[in-house]
Amino acid sequence: QGCIAFRMGMKWGLKLGERIIVPPKYRKILPPVGYYCAYEENACQWGIMALDGKVVVEARYQKVDIECNGTVHLTVIPGKVKDHKTLSVCRNGMQMAQMTQIGTGINLCHLRHLRSK
């Protein structure tokens, strides 16, 4: 996708080439995994956003890991991690939004990629 995290002053945002996709308003943004990246809104409050800037998991977790296979690890407190296979991180095809319910009742919007005919 070509999106990269960039820093302006003390805040982070996302860029696609020279175009700013997400303005620098976050404490930290980790490199994207497929169509998603982890962001830190406040100290030790991590969430997940799509590369278009839409928040799909609110920043309320101590740690967030997104694996290449779409598994998400949400650390609530040290030792309590919620694992969910919910994100499609494919890069080909059309995107279709779908909602998935995860353990804490958070609606996690994810994209399912379908090959165009």
Beta strands, then each sheet from edge to edge (+ up, - down):
strand 1: 3-8
strand 2: 11-16
strand 3: 19-26
strand 4: 28-29
strand 5: 36-42
strand 6: 45-50
strand 7: 55-61
strand 8: 63-66
strand 9: 71-77
strand 10: 80-85
strand 11: 94-101
strand 12: 107-114
sheet 1: 1+ 2- 3+
sheet 2: 4+ 5- 6+ 7-
sheet 3: 8+ 9- 10+
sheet 4: 11+ 12-
end
